[in-house]
Amino acid sequence: MNGKICLITGATGGIGKETALGLAQQGATVVIVGRDEAKTTSVVEEIKRASNNPGIHYLIGDLSSQQDVRAVARQFKERFTRLDVLVNNAGGVFSGRRTTVDGIEYTFALNHLAYFLLTNELIDLLKQSTPSRIINLSSEAQRGARLNWNNLQGEKHYNSFGQYCFTKLANIMFTYELDRRLRGSNVTVNAVHPGVVSSGFGTTLGRRMQILYSYIRPFMRSSKKGAETVIFLASSRETAGISGKYYFDKRQIRSQQVTYDESAAKKLWRISEQLVGQE
């Protein structure tokens, strides 16, 4: 990965942090995105020390805000002339329905629209940097989702984990549709299920779910293990040129059937464009 530049969102902890460390250890220049500057700068120094790689940088932004997403993309393009790997990792699940500064349901905004908007803001740079790669973090929670066009943001009825499942489904639909739009460009895009990882994921849920997580956490995999397939897709010669796939433990697996519906993916793309003002 010497000479490669990688941008990783949600990289101040968990899978994102381990991905950043793994790519830094391979010699990549790594740019991490975080919300809190003090925490982010601390993680940058930690990765520098652990990897013996001084080429670790950061950008600050709350990716639930479309203004911040655009600012992160703009600042990256001002500072770097190429982008070899984009890892869309930031996300979460949240207790209770709330909206962002843009009036979008929070989980949908952070877990799906941030991927969609940041990628589209950087796509020209990715095309200029070929061969380049995009990796979208999804989850097997997508199998529990149902596509309801009248309730994409939980407008009519809201379930926090159900909304999370839907956004993970949307990540895969976005991946497959983006692959179709990128064919011939030498930019690849794939989605990843990292496994059930013990991280800060459940801390944003209500008290009952936090208690449940405390019981099952000993049986979860580590963030380092969860990052292995992400690093594999970002750096391996074996995955060069492979695009439009869904991976778990370095193997391609099938996602649920609705993700292969091209008309549904195009409809989600149009709705996403409208919500981020890219029509």
N, C-alpha and C positions, 0 to 999 in steps of 0.2 A: 504493500500500500504506500510505499515511498512516492511522494509527489502527488498523491491523491488528496482531495479536500472533501471532507464529510461533514454534513450538517445534521444534527440530531436534536429533535425536540424532546422535552420532558426528560432531560438528561442529568438532573441534579440528584437522582436517586433511582433505585430499582433497576429495571431492565435497561433503561436509557443510559444510566451511568455505567453499567457493566459493558454495554455496547461501545460507548465512548472509550472506555479503558481498553477494551479488546482491540479496537481499531488503532488506537494510539500506540499500543504495544507492537503493532505491525508496521508502524512508521508513518501512518497517515497524519495529515493536518486535520484536527478535529475542532469543530465549532459547535458548542452546546447552547441550547436555548433554555433559559429558566425565568421564573417570575421574580424571585427575590435576589437582588444583586449580591448581598452579603453571602448568602448560601451558595449562589452560583460561582462567585469568585473563589470561595473556599474549595468547592468541588474541582474547579479548574486546577488549583495548586495541588490538590490531592492526586489528580490524574497525572499531572506533570511529574510528580515525584515517583508515583508507582510505575509509570511507563518509561521514565527517563527520556521523555519526549517534550521539548519546550514548545512545540507547535500546537498548543491547546488554547482555544479562544472562546469567547462567549458573546451572546446577545441576550438582551433582556426584553421580555414581552409576555403579556398575559394573552395566551392564544385563544381564549374565549372571546376576545375583542377583535373584530375585523380590522380596526385601525392599527392595533398592535401587530397583527399578523402581517399586514402590509408594511409596517415599519421594520419588522424583522427582515423581511425579504429585501427591502430597499437598502438597509444597512449592510446586509450580507453582500449585495451586488456592489456597493460602494467600496467594500474592503477586499473583496476577492474577485478574481477574474475568471474563475471556473468553479464548477460544482460536479464532483464525480459521484457522490452518493448522498441521497436525501433519505433520512429515516424519520418517518412520521410516527412518533411514539407517544406524545403527550396525550393524556386522557384520564378518565376516571368514571366513577359512578357515585351519584350524589343522592342524599336523602331529601325527598320533597321536591316539588317542582319549583324552579325559579328561572328567571330570565337574565340574559346578559345585558350589557349596555346597549346592544343593538336590538334588544327586544326578542331575542331568539332563546328558546329553551336551552338551558345551560349544557346538558349532556350532549345534545345534538350539535350545538355550536362547537364545543371543544373536541368531541370525539370524531365528528364527521366534517363539519364545515371548515375547521382549521386545516385538516388534511387537504381538502379540496382547494381552498383558497391559497394556502402557502405553495402547494405544488404548482398551481396555475400561475402564480406570481413568479415562480422560478423556472418554469418550463423552458423558456427561451435559453436561459443560461445552461440548463441541463442538455439541451440539444446542441449547444455550442461546445460542450465538453465531452462529447461522445468518445468512447462508449461509457455511458453513465447509467446509474441504477437508482431506482426508487423502491423503498421497502415500507409497506404500511402495516402497522401492528393491528391485528384483528384479534379474534378469540373464538373458541368453539362455543362460546355463549351465543354466537350467531345462529346456532341450530335451534335455539329456543325462541327466535324472533319470528314475528308474523308481519308482513308488509301491509300496512293499513294507510292508504294515501290520505285518509281523512283525519289521521291522528299522528302524523309524523313527529310533532312536537309535544305530544301528550295533551293536546288542547281539550279533548273530550273526556278522556280518562287517563290517569297517570299512575304508572308503577315504576319506581326508580330502577329496579333491576331489569324489568322488561324494556325500559327505554335504553338502558345500556346494551342489552342484547340486540335491539334494533340498530343501534349505531355501529355495532361490530358487523352486522349484516351489511350495512351501508358501506363500511370500509372495503368489503370484498367486492360489492357491486361497483364501487368507484374504481377499484383496482382493475377489474376486468374491462370496464368501459374505457378507462384511460389506456390500457394496453391496445385496444382496438384503434384508438385515435393516434397512438404513437407508432404504429407499425411502419417499418421502413426508416425510422428515425435513428435507430441504434441506441435508443433509451429503453431500458427494461423496467418493468414494474411488477412486483409480486407482493402478496400478503402473507402474514405469518401468524400462526397461533403459537405463542411462546410456552404454553402449558399453564397450569394453575400455579402461579408464582407467589411466594411469600414476600410481600412488599408492603408499601403503605396504602395499597389499593383500597382495603376495606375501611380505612379510618374515616372516610367521608360519608359512610352510611350511618343509619340510626343505631341506637344502642343494641337492639336485638341482633342485628347483623354483625355488629362488632363482637358480640359475645360468641356468635356462631363461628366467626373467623378465628377467634382465639382457640377454639376447639380443633378446627381443621388445619390451622397453620402448620403444626408439626409434620403434617403429611404432604405439604406443598413443596414444590421444587424451589431451589434458590434462584435469585435474580441472575446469578452468573450462568446457571443452567438455562434459564429462560432466554438469555441473550445469545446463546450459541448459534441458533438458526439465523438470527438477524445478522450476526457477524459473518456467517457462512454465505448468506445471500449478498452481503455487501462486498465481500472480498474474494470469494473462491473463484478460481478459474473454471471449476466444474459448473458453476451457474452462469457463466458468461453467455449472453444471448438468450437465456431462458426468460420468458415473460408471460404475464397473465396467469400465474399459477398461485396456489394456496399451499403453504408449507407447514409441516409440524415435524419437529425433530429431524430436520434436514431431508425430509421426504415430501414429495407432492401428495396431497390428499384432496378429495373432493369436498367442496362446500355444499350447503344445502341447495336444493334444485332451483329455487327462485333466483339465485345469484347468476344463473346462466341464461336468464330471460333478458335478451338484449333490449327489447322494447321497454321493460321495466327499468333497466339501467339507464337508458337514454332519458326516461321521464325523471328519474332521480337527479340526473345530471342537469336537466333544464331547471328543475326546482332549486337545486343548489346554486346555479348561476343567478337565478332571480334573487335568492336570499343574500348573496354576496355582491349583488350589483354588477355582475359580469355579463349580462345579457347582450 
